[in-house]
Amino acid sequence: MFRVIENFSYKMYERPQAQHQLDRVSFAVRSMVYPLSLFELGRVDEARSSYQIIEDTIADIKDSVFAKEMYMIRDIIFG
């Protein structure tokens, strides 16, 4: 968990090229390991802020059925 916190970079998941929606959601869901790690360490405010940053990368498709895992993770962090 500490390795995630120390080595995470939002740049890893930024993809300026056009991609399929599933690819974009997949990248965002995989990056959720960071806010979940923050949450697990008790850094709830940082976890929530981090979640929002990642969610913003898929703002145009965040309400898609493909983003169901994002909602599940949001329930954990904001619940």
C-alpha positions, 0 to 999 in steps of 0.5 A: 500500500505504501508503494502505491502512495509513494509511486503513484502519478496521475500522468500514468493514466492520462491518455490524450489520444482518442480511445474507446470508452472501455479503455478510458474507464479501465484506466480510471478504474485501475488508478482507483488503487491510489484513492483506495490506498489513501482511504485504507490509511485513514487519509479520507479527505485525500482519498476523496480528492484523488477520486474526484481528480480521477473521475474527472478524466472520464467526466464525459462518460462517468454515467455510462454503464461501463463505469459501474465499478467507479460507483462501487468505489465511490460508495466505499470512499464517500459512504 
